Amino acid sequence: MAGRKGGNRRKSRSKFRRNIRDKGKVSIRKYLQSFKIGDKVQLTINPSVHEGLYFPRFHGNKGTIKYKRGECYIVVVNDRNKAKNIVVHPVHLTRIQHGRN
Protein backbone atom coordinates (compact mmCIF):
# COMPACT_ATOMS: atom_id res chain seq x y z
CA MET A 1 0.00 0.00 0.00
CA ALA A 2 1.22 3.47 -0.83
CA GLY A 3 1.39 6.07 1.89
CA ARG A 4 0.12 9.62 1.58
CA LYS A 5 2.51 12.04 -0.06
CA GLY A 6 3.34 15.48 1.17
CA GLY A 7 4.42 17.21 4.34
CA ASN A 8 2.90 19.26 7.14
CA ARG A 9 1.38 21.90 4.87
CA ARG A 10 -0.38 19.42 2.58
CA LYS A 11 -4.01 20.40 1.78
CA SER A 12 -3.77 23.55 3.91
CA ARG A 13 -4.53 26.22 1.31
CA SER A 14 -7.73 27.43 2.95
CA LYS A 15 -6.75 26.63 6.54
CA PHE A 16 -3.84 29.07 6.67
CA ARG A 17 -5.20 31.71 4.28
CA ARG A 18 -4.94 35.25 5.60
CA ASN A 19 -7.78 37.74 5.57
CA ILE A 20 -7.70 40.05 2.55
CA ARG A 21 -7.14 43.08 4.82
CA ASP A 22 -4.19 41.41 6.57
CA LYS A 23 -2.25 40.43 3.45
CA GLY A 24 1.12 41.98 2.71
CA LYS A 25 4.13 42.63 4.85
CA VAL A 26 4.19 41.52 8.47
CA SER A 27 4.25 44.52 10.79
CA ILE A 28 7.42 44.99 12.81
CA ARG A 29 5.29 45.32 15.96
CA LYS A 30 3.91 41.80 15.47
CA TYR A 31 7.38 40.47 14.67
CA LEU A 32 9.07 41.92 17.78
CA GLN A 33 6.24 41.56 20.32
CA SER A 34 7.25 40.22 23.72
CA PHE A 35 5.46 38.06 26.27
CA LYS A 36 5.95 37.37 29.96
CA ILE A 37 6.16 33.92 31.50
CA GLY A 38 2.63 32.73 32.31
CA ASP A 39 0.87 34.83 29.64
CA LYS A 40 -2.07 33.17 27.90
CA VAL A 41 -1.71 33.11 24.11
CA GLN A 42 -3.54 31.78 21.08
CA LEU A 43 -1.63 30.04 18.29
CA THR A 44 -2.54 31.35 14.84
CA ILE A 45 -0.26 30.54 11.93
CA ASN A 46 0.96 33.42 9.80
CA PRO A 47 1.73 31.66 6.50
CA SER A 48 4.10 34.33 5.23
CA VAL A 49 6.62 33.59 8.02
CA HIS A 50 8.13 30.09 7.95
CA GLU A 51 10.48 30.34 10.93
CA GLY A 52 9.20 29.11 14.28
CA LEU A 53 6.24 27.39 12.62
CA TYR A 54 4.61 24.65 14.68
CA PHE A 55 2.74 21.53 13.57
CA PRO A 56 -0.64 22.47 12.04
CA ARG A 57 -2.60 20.30 14.50
CA PHE A 58 -2.16 23.05 17.12
CA HIS A 59 -3.52 25.87 14.89
CA GLY A 60 -6.13 27.83 16.87
CA ASN A 61 -5.28 26.30 20.25
CA LYS A 62 -4.66 28.26 23.43
CA GLY A 63 -1.58 27.85 25.57
CA THR A 64 0.65 29.37 28.23
CA ILE A 65 4.15 30.83 27.81
CA LYS A 66 6.63 28.66 29.69
CA TYR A 67 9.93 30.39 28.86
CA LYS A 68 11.86 32.06 26.06
CA ARG A 69 14.40 30.29 23.85
CA GLY A 70 16.30 32.61 21.53
CA GLU A 71 13.77 34.68 19.60
CA CYS A 72 11.04 32.04 20.06
CA TYR A 73 8.88 31.06 22.99
CA ILE A 74 8.09 27.68 24.49
CA VAL A 75 4.31 27.37 24.75
CA VAL A 76 2.54 24.67 26.76
CA VAL A 77 -0.52 23.36 24.89
CA ASN A 78 -2.92 20.62 25.94
CA ASP A 79 -3.17 17.96 23.24
CA ARG A 80 -6.14 15.94 24.48
CA ASN A 81 -4.82 14.74 27.87
CA LYS A 82 -1.11 15.53 27.48
CA ALA A 83 0.63 18.85 27.98
CA LYS A 84 3.07 19.47 25.13
CA ASN A 85 5.83 22.05 24.74
CA ILE A 86 5.91 23.79 21.36
CA VAL A 87 8.56 26.17 20.03
CA VAL A 88 6.77 29.15 18.44
CA HIS A 89 7.95 32.42 16.89
CA PRO A 90 6.08 35.49 18.25
CA VAL A 91 4.56 36.22 14.81
CA HIS A 92 2.33 33.17 15.26
CA LEU A 93 1.14 34.19 18.76
CA THR A 94 -1.73 36.43 19.84
CA ARG A 95 -2.14 37.55 23.45
CA ILE A 96 -5.48 36.62 25.04
CA GLN A 97 -7.07 39.49 26.92
CA HIS A 98 -8.15 38.85 30.50
CA GLY A 99 -11.91 38.49 30.83
CA ARG A 100 -12.36 37.37 27.20
CA ASN A 101 -11.71 33.70 26.35
C-alpha positions as CSV (number, residue, x, y, z in Angstrom):
1,M,0.0,0.0,0.0
2,A,1.2,3.5,-0.8
3,G,1.4,6.1,1.9
4,R,0.1,9.6,1.6
5,K,2.5,12.0,-0.1
6,G,3.3,15.5,1.2
7,G,4.4,17.2,4.3
8,N,2.9,19.3,7.1
9,R,1.4,21.9,4.9
10,R,-0.4,19.4,2.6
11,K,-4.0,20.4,1.8
12,S,-3.8,23.5,3.9
13,R,-4.5,26.2,1.3
14,S,-7.7,27.4,3.0
15,K,-6.8,26.6,6.5
16,F,-3.8,29.1,6.7
17,R,-5.2,31.7,4.3
18,R,-4.9,35.2,5.6
19,N,-7.8,37.7,5.6
20,I,-7.7,40.1,2.5
21,R,-7.1,43.1,4.8
22,D,-4.2,41.4,6.6
23,K,-2.3,40.4,3.5
24,G,1.1,42.0,2.7
25,K,4.1,42.6,4.9
26,V,4.2,41.5,8.5
27,S,4.3,44.5,10.8
28,I,7.4,45.0,12.8
29,R,5.3,45.3,16.0
30,K,3.9,41.8,15.5
31,Y,7.4,40.5,14.7
32,L,9.1,41.9,17.8
33,Q,6.2,41.6,20.3
34,S,7.3,40.2,23.7
35,F,5.5,38.1,26.3
36,K,6.0,37.4,30.0
37,I,6.2,33.9,31.5
38,G,2.6,32.7,32.3
39,D,0.9,34.8,29.6
40,K,-2.1,33.2,27.9
41,V,-1.7,33.1,24.1
42,Q,-3.5,31.8,21.1
43,L,-1.6,30.0,18.3
44,T,-2.5,31.3,14.8
45,I,-0.3,30.5,11.9
46,N,1.0,33.4,9.8
47,P,1.7,31.7,6.5
48,S,4.1,34.3,5.2
49,V,6.6,33.6,8.0
50,H,8.1,30.1,8.0
51,E,10.5,30.3,10.9
52,G,9.2,29.1,14.3
53,L,6.2,27.4,12.6
54,Y,4.6,24.6,14.7
55,F,2.7,21.5,13.6
56,P,-0.6,22.5,12.0
57,R,-2.6,20.3,14.5
58,F,-2.2,23.0,17.1
59,H,-3.5,25.9,14.9
60,G,-6.1,27.8,16.9
61,N,-5.3,26.3,20.2
62,K,-4.7,28.3,23.4
63,G,-1.6,27.9,25.6
64,T,0.7,29.4,28.2
65,I,4.1,30.8,27.8
66,K,6.6,28.7,29.7
67,Y,9.9,30.4,28.9
68,K,11.9,32.1,26.1
69,R,14.4,30.3,23.8
70,G,16.3,32.6,21.5
71,E,13.8,34.7,19.6
72,C,11.0,32.0,20.1
73,Y,8.9,31.1,23.0
74,I,8.1,27.7,24.5
75,V,4.3,27.4,24.8
76,V,2.5,24.7,26.8
77,V,-0.5,23.4,24.9
78,N,-2.9,20.6,25.9
79,D,-3.2,18.0,23.2
80,R,-6.1,15.9,24.5
81,N,-4.8,14.7,27.9
82,K,-1.1,15.5,27.5
83,A,0.6,18.9,28.0
84,K,3.1,19.5,25.1
85,N,5.8,22.1,24.7
86,I,5.9,23.8,21.4
87,V,8.6,26.2,20.0
88,V,6.8,29.1,18.4
89,H,8.0,32.4,16.9
90,P,6.1,35.5,18.2
91,V,4.6,36.2,14.8
92,H,2.3,33.2,15.3
93,L,1.1,34.2,18.8
94,T,-1.7,36.4,19.8
95,R,-2.1,37.6,23.4
96,I,-5.5,36.6,25.0
97,Q,-7.1,39.5,26.9
98,H,-8.2,38.8,30.5
99,G,-11.9,38.5,30.8
100,R,-12.4,37.4,27.2
101,N,-11.7,33.7,26.4
